[in-house]
Amino acid sequence: MSKLKQNSQLNLILDAKHHDPFAFLGLHQEPSEKSKIKTYNFRCFMPYAACVEIFTSDGWKSAHKIDTQGFFEWQGSESIQAPCKIRIDENNTVIDTYDVYSFLPMITSDELHLFGEGNLKQAYKTLGAQLCTHQGVNGVRFAVWAPNAERVSVVGSFNHWDGRVNPMRVHGSSGVWEVFIPHIEADALYKFEIRQRHTENILVKTDPYGFCFESRPGSAAKVSSLTSYQWDDAKWLKQRGESEWLHAPFNCYEVHLGSWQRDSDGKFLNYRDLAERLIYYVKDMGYTHIELMPVSEHPLNESWGYQTTGYFGVTNRYGTPDDFRFFVDACHAANIGVILDWVPGHFPKDDWALARFDGTALYEHEDPRLGEHQDWGTYIFNYGRNEVRNFLIANAHYWLNEFHIDGLRVDAVASMLYLDYSRKADQWLPNKFGGRENLDAIDFLKQLNIMVHEEFAGAFTIAEESTSWPMISRPVYLGGLGFSMKWNMGWMNDTLAYIENDPVHRRYHHNKLTFGQLYAYSENFVLPFSHDEVVHGKHSLLDKMPGDAWQKFANLRLLMTHQMCSPGKKLNFMGNEFGQGREWNVNASLDWHLLDSQWHQGAKLTSHDLNHLYAKLPALHDLDFQPQGFDWIDCQDVDQSVLSYIRRARNGSFVLILLNFTPVPRINYRLGVPQAGEYAEIFNSDAKYYGGSNISNGTAIKTEQISWMGHQNSILVTLPPLSGVILEIK
């Protein structure tokens, strides 16, 4: 290599601008300037080294320092075994290692091809930081997608955070950069330093595929292996894959791990502590699943996890990834499923994370009419870009595969489906057909759901979707989006709007309780009372109830009964079950001391018994998604604000549900029944045990041959005030 060319290459390295450092650094066979015989040239840039030696067939040989800033070179006539072994003297410490630039690339053309197509499902095993052995040497293979970079370097605690030291190689037009650095161990901190191709701006970014991150306010990723954890849930996974989940009970306890409970000092509980406390509580209360608000890494508590900066990182607030695996494993041992809240709809603008990752709108759209959520101050993923779609598909695969998660609740699906979501007429761009549908997002959601259902038997995908978009929970091959279930936001809003009315006015809003049956089987619905309903001035579920304290608790118990007996799977946010008085506060534990009160204890007991009854009685869950599981007895008793209906199972069993939404007891209330015989009251939310007035029907209610409400037989019952009653034929 001519002196002029060498100086040019040196300057590119010094200026941290070299696009292909492997073409200059490391070991190369080059023609001698003085003869036609080729010689071997070894070059390295070690700005913090006093001297460098290279191991040859003749032993250790000194490399000459050819530049004061840290360039070393060795020349010889015989080749050196790759990777080149070197000895560095840095700060009077001698280190034996291997030259970074004499290792072969590791990422295959097949991986790059699949990634470019958007079909590399386990991209988290290709990109990011992978602890591995390469050419017989232990170290870390770093890889990142940054197609608009002139140069990308790994910077970290192992190279003085100096972007000149470890520039990476780029794999052609794929935009994927890679470098293997020997002898780096777990827990080393690192980031990627990116020089933008057009502006030459320097960006320092955390790893989009990072598995671990340093504690806040730091934002560096930490080198981490995928896992050495030994799972013990094979029986659970087999059972999950074989279950008839459409006909099984599904009752979710929605939890924010940082504010469910805290320790005596007000600090977060570890995942392993939560495995002991939370699982015992959930099992005792009779829930079938825990739904976790996002546990992917996020910098701000107040975002509740929905502004994710580390999509592949288990938040270290509560422990390590293996601690979290232990938690999930323990849930499965207790026959409790784990649903994870997942946020593929938007990401925050933190300048060290995904936003403008390589100096361009890489993961997002350039045009704010497509790329920004005005309500949330976040960016929207560009679902039309294969590599971005691959990032999200791989992330879903990661949580299900590496952590044995049983399903994903997909946040804010409506914001993904509509280009004009929460936008004024001149603030959005139509699709290629002139419509408001986000065609790329639709394709992404279909791809996601196909992947989950093909790869993970029995795993759920659940859409939080607030519009009337059709066939959300119908298979892709039938023209649907492919979700397992969808939150029924219409039922939730109508129910809460109704019950917030003073009982004297409820007769004028009766249709809010009955309208839902017109569309109840158009989707596989979950009936949610989620965290969104108990924050931002909406009041807690208890505090929404009208009336004095007695009526508030009676209304809450009635609401619980109505939810648990209505067709659809169930979800309740933590604190609802015992009547949390104030709104949820992300920075504090729930008010567990309230259970010292008989009223709050009564609410908890009501929830406990309803949960267990829901799981025990097939009539309350077997046909949640089919109209054959529900019949009105009377939906028109507007004047008395009473609802009565039948819930059925495939085996012919049934129960009667009676709901009185006024504080007036209804004595000798005649009710048509589908079968003659003797009925027993198996649940009454007005029982003294729950804090009620203890008006009861006893255990023997005989039918009379009096035709009523379309049935040949009927019974006379007493409906307690503000109560729900469940009757079963003996």
C-alpha positions, -999 to 999 in steps of 0.1 A, spaced: 0 0 0 14 34 -10 23 59 17 -3 83 4 -30 57 5 -20 45 39 -21 80 53 -55 85 38 -67 53 55 -51 64 88 -69 97 87 -103 80 81 -97 58 112 -85 88 133 -115 108 122 -138 78 129 -151 80 93 -139 47 79 -168 28 62 -148 -5 60 -122 -7 88 -116 -44 80 -101 -34 47 -73 -16 64 -70 -29 100 -60 -65 109 -38 -88 88 -35 -83 50 -12 -97 23 1 -68 2 28 -63 -24 61 -49 -11 70 -14 -22 106 -25 -28 100 -59 -45 74 -80 -62 72 -104 -32 41 -101 -12 44 -94 25 20 -96 55 10 -64 71 -7 -62 104 -22 -29 116 -41 -19 147 -53 13 162 -47 12 200 -48 49 212 -45 38 249 -16 13 244 20 21 251 31 -9 230 17 -38 210 31 -72 202 19 -98 178 24 -135 182 42 -151 151 57 -184 143 89 -170 158 72 -159 190 62 -124 202 72 -96 178 68 -58 184 45 -38 162 60 -4 154 41 27 164 37 45 131 16 74 144 16 92 177 -21 88 181 -19 50 184 -13 33 151 8 1 152 21 -19 123 40 -51 118 54 -66 86 66 -101 79 71 -126 51 52 -154 68 15 -155 74 2 -154 110 -26 -177 122 -59 -160 124 -73 -147 145 -41 -128 154 -30 -131 190 -17 -97 204 -3 -84 236 -11 -49 247 6 -28 274 -20 -3 286 -14 17 318 14 -7 328 -11 -36 326 -3 -63 300 -33 -79 283 -32 -109 261 -61 -109 236 -69 -112 199 -71 -86 172 -107 -77 165 -100 -71 128 -86 -106 121 -119 -124 128 -142 -136 100 -178 -123 98 -204 -144 116 -238 -133 102 -248 -155 73 -263 -144 40 -294 -164 48 -299 -144 80 -294 -111 61 -319 -123 34 -346 -132 59 -340 -100 79 -344 -80 47 -376 -98 39 -389 -92 74 -390 -129 82 -361 -135 106 -383 -145 135 -354 -149 159 -336 -118 149 -327 -113 186 -302 -141 181 -285 -123 152 -286 -87 161 -277 -71 194 -249 -84 217 -244 -122 216 -220 -139 240 -205 -166 220 -173 -185 209 -160 -175 175 -130 -192 159 -122 -208 192 -123 -175 211 -148 -163 237 -163 -129 233 -193 -109 221 -206 -106 186 -222 -71 182 -246 -64 154 -270 -35 146 -291 -23 117 -282 13 107 -284 16 69 -279 53 67 -246 53 87 -212 61 73 -196 44 102 -209 25 133 -187 16 163 -193 -3 195 -184 19 225 -183 7 261 -166 3 293 -141 -20 276 -128 6 251 -130 39 270 -163 47 252 -141 58 222 -158 54 189 -125 53 170 -114 20 187 -140 -6 175 -156 5 142 -178 -23 127 -180 -40 93 -211 -34 72 -228 -63 53 -233 -46 19 -266 -30 12 -283 -48 41 -275 -20 65 -264 -45 91 -231 -38 109 -212 -64 128 -180 -69 149 -168 -96 172 -148 -84 202 -129 -110 222 -129 -115 259 -158 -92 267 -179 -107 295 -214 -105 308 -226 -72 324 -202 -50 303 -219 -18 294 -221 -7 257 -238 15 231 -235 21 194 -218 52 181 -232 62 147 -218 87 122 -247 97 99 -238 94 62 -252 127 50 -249 151 79 -218 135 96 -236 140 129 -225 117 157 -252 97 175 -248 75 206 -276 50 208 -285 21 230 -290 -13 214 -325 -19 200 -320 -56 207 -304 -52 241 -314 -79 266 -304 -59 297 -298 -22 306 -281 -3 333 -302 12 361 -319 45 355 -309 72 347 -282 54 328 -293 42 294 -265 18 282 -272 -18 274 -255 -46 293 -240 -77 277 -261 -106 287 -266 -142 276 -300 -153 266 -303 -177 295 -290 -207 314 -324 -210 332 -337 -245 335 -375 -244 329 -399 -267 347 -431 -260 329 -432 -286 302 -465 -300 316 -481 -266 316 -470 -258 280 -483 -292 268 -516 -286 286 -518 -251 272 -514 -263 236 -541 -289 240 -567 -269 259 -601 -258 245 -595 -222 255 -627 -209 238 -647 -229 263 -624 -225 293 -625 -199 321 -603 -169 315 -602 -144 343 -573 -119 343 -559 -100 372 -542 -70 356 -511 -59 376 -485 -32 376 -457 -50 394 -441 -18 409 -473 -7 426 -492 -39 436 -471 -42 468 -438 -28 479 -415 -38 507 -415 -22 542 -391 5 530 -414 14 500 -390 -2 475 -399 -25 446 -403 -62 452 -381 -85 432 -396 -109 407 -388 -137 430 -405 -120 459 -435 -113 437 -435 -150 427 -442 -158 463 -466 -131 473 -485 -123 441 -490 -159 429 -503 -170 463 -528 -141 462 -539 -147 426 -543 -184 432 -563 -179 464 -585 -153 447 -594 -176 419 -580 -158 389 -568 -179 360 -543 -155 345 -521 -125 354 -519 -97 329 -487 -77 335 -485 -41 324 -453 -37 303 -422 -51 319 -400 -42 289 -374 -15 299 -386 21 301 -370 51 317 -400 68 334 -423 52 360 -451 75 351 -453 60 316 -465 28 332 -442 10 308 -460 21 277 -431 43 265 -407 15 258 -370 21 251 -357 -14 255 -381 -38 237 -360 -68 244 -350 -59 280 -368 -71 311 -369 -40 333 -343 -42 360 -366 -24 385 -376 -58 398 -346 -80 390 -328 -99 362 -342 -117 332 -337 -150 350 -356 -137 380 -385 -129 356 -382 -164 341 -385 -178 377 -417 -157 382 -433 -171 350 -422 -206 358 -437 -203 393 -470 -190 378 -472 -221 355 -465 -244 385 -495 -228 401 -516 -233 369 -517 -195 363 -511 -181 328 -491 -150 322 -503 -124 297 -479 -96 288 -489 -61 278 -471 -53 246 -467 -19 228 -460 -22 191 -480 9 183 -456 37 192 -423 45 209 -408 75 227 -386 103 213 -357 98 237 -327 107 217 -306 77 229 -331 51 219 -350 42 187 -359 77 177 -341 88 145 -318 59 151 -293 64 124 -299 101 120 -330 94 98 -365 83 104 -355 47 105 -381 29 127 -406 57 122 -420 77 93 -403 110 83 -437 128 77 -453 136 111 -487 131 95 -478 94 94 -450 92 120 -461 110 151 -488 104 178 -498 139 187 -517 128 218 -488 109 233 -458 127 220 -444 95 205 -434 81 171 -453 56 151 -435 25 137 -432 23 100 -449 -10 95 -442 -9 57 -404 -13 62 -395 -50 64 -368 -46 89 -390 -26 113 -418 -52 110 -391 -79 116 -380 -60 148 -415 -62 162 -423 -98 151 -389 -109 166 -398 -91 198 -431 -109 201 -413 -142 194 -387 -133 220 -411 -128 249 -431 -160 240 -400 -181 233 -375 -170 259 -399 -162 288 -427 -188 281 -453 -160 281 -488 -173 275 -500 -144 254 -497 -108 244 -523 -81 250 -516 -57 222 -519 -21 233 -538 7 213 -546 -14 182 -571 13 170 -543 38 168 -524 14 145 -554 6 122 -565 41 114 -543 67 96 -566 95 109 -566 82 145 -570 113 167 -561 136 139 -579 166 122 -588 164 86 -556 181 73 -532 162 96 -532 127 80 -523 111 47 -547 85 31 -535 51 19 -529 43 -18 -566 37 -23 -576 70 -7 -588 54 25 -581 59 62 -570 23 69 -533 17 76 -527 -11 52 -491 -17 64 -502 -20 100 -530 -44 90 -505 -67 72 -482 -65 103 -509 -75 127 -519 -104 105 -483 -116 103 -479 -112 140 -510 -133 148 -501 -160 123 -466 -163 138 -479 -165 174 -505 -191 166 -482 -212 144 -452 -211 167 -467 -212 202 -496 -236 207 -523 -222 229 -508 -187 233 -532 -158 231 -531 -125 213 -556 -100 227 -564 -67 211 -572 -35 230 -593 -20 202 -620 6 208 -638 8 174 -661 -13 154 -634 -26 130 -648 -60 119 -634 -95 126 -606 -85 149 -607 -119 166 -614 -140 135 -587 -160 117 -566 -144 90 -577 -171 65 -613 -160 70 -604 -124 64 -599 -114 100 -569 -99 118 -563 -131 136 -564 -121 173 -576 -146 198 -597 -121 217 -606 -84 218 -614 -61 247 -651 -51 247 -646 -14 253 -683 -7 243 -696 -30 270 -672 -14 296 -681 22 287 -718 15 286 -718 -4 319 -698 22 338 -719 51 323 -750 33 335 -739 24 370 -725 59 377 -761 72 375 -781 76 407 -804 46 409 -835 69 405 -823 78 370 -812 44 359 -845 36 343 -838 62 316 -805 44 307 -816 8 308 -806 2 272 -770 7 281 -771 -27 299 -790 -45 271 -775 -30 239 -743 -51 241 -762 -83 234 -768 -71 198 -730 -75 191 -718 -97 220 -709 -126 197 -694 -107 167 -660 -111 184 -644 -132 211 -648 -105 238 -630 -98 271 -650 -77 295 -624 -53 311 -623 -30 340 -587 -20 334 -562 5 348 -573 32 323 -606 34 342 -591 43 376 -567 71 367 -566 107 354 -596 120 374 -619 91 364 -620 80 401 -615 44 414 -641 18 406 -656 22 441 -656 60 439 -675 59 406 -705 44 425 -733 68 436 -748 71 470 -736 68 506 -709 44 517 -734 14 520 -747 20 485 -713 25 470 -701 -9 482 -735 -25 473 -732 -11 438 -696 -23 435 -706 -58 445 -735 -57 420 -711 -45 393 -687 -74 400 -716 -98 397 -728 -83 365 -694 -86 349 -687 -121 361 -721 -134 348 -721 -116 315 -709 -135 284 -672 -129 277 -639 -135 294 -629 -113 323 -603 -88 333 -599 -66 364 -572 -42 374 -556 -47 408 -574 -29 436 -608 -33 420 -613 -65 438 -613 -50 473 -626 -15 465 -595 6 464 -608 41 474 -584 64 456 -572 64 421 -543 42 412 -509 57 419 -480 42 400 -455 54 426 -471 37 457 -484 4 468 -522 -4 468 -540 5 500 -539 -29 515 -547 -15 549 -582 -9 537 -588 -46 542 -590 -39 579 -625 -25 571 -654 -49 569 -667 -32 538 -635 -36 518 -631 -71 531 -666 -78 519 -658 -66 485 -627 -88 484 -648 -118 495 -674 -111 469 -647 -110 442 -631 -142 456 -664 -162 456 -674 -149 421 -641 -158 406 -642 -193 420 -679 -197 410 -671 -185 374 -643 -211 371 -664 -239 387 -697 -235 368 -695 -243 330 -726 -223 325 -707 -191 334 -678 -196 309 -684 -225 285 -703 -206 258 -689 -171 264 -685 -166 226 -717 -182 214 -753 -169 215 -765 -204 226 -749 -196 260 -773 -167 268 -811 -161 269 -829 -131 283 -856 -139 308 -866 -102 310 -846 -73 296 -875 -49 296 -882 -42 333 -872 -6 329 -894 8 357 -878 -15 383 -843 -15 368 -841 -53 370 -823 -76 345 -827 -114 344 -812 -139 321 -800 -175 317 -764 -186 312 -760 -221 296 -733 -247 290 -729 -273 263 -737 -300 288 -772 -286 293 -765 -271 327 -777 -235 333 -779 -208 360 -803 -179 364 -789 -144 369 -810 -117 386 -798 -81 389 -815 -54 409 -800 -20 401 -821 0 426 -819 2 465 -855 -10 467 -860 -47 476 -884 -65 451 -906 -88 471 -924 -117 453 -908 -109 420 -922 -134 395 -897 -149 371 -902 -173 342 -878 -203 344 -868 -228 317 -873 -259 337 -897 -270 365 -882 -281 398 -866 -266 428 -840 -238 426 -814 -228 452 -797 -195 457 -759 -202 452 -747 -166 453 -761 -133 467 -741 -102 467 -763 -88 495 -752 -115 519 -741 -103 554 -708 -121 547 -701 -95 520 -713 -65 539 -749 -65 526 -783 -64 543 -787 -102 542 -820 -104 523 -821 -139 510 -842 -165 491 -828 -195 511 -820 -227 494 -854 -239 482 -875 -220 456 -902 -242 440 -916 -236 406 -953 -230 399 -971 -240 367 -978 -203 359 -967 -192 325 -945 -162 326 -921 -144 302 -925 -171 276 -918 -200 300 -944 -225 312 -931 -224 347 -922 -195 371 -909 -188 405 -914 -160 431 -882 -145 444 -870 -117 465 -845 -94 449 -823 -77 476 -814 -40 471 -786 -32 447 -777 -68 444 -769 -97 421 -783 -132 427 -774 -165 410 -799 -194 411 -792 -230 402 -817 -258 398 -813 -286 423 
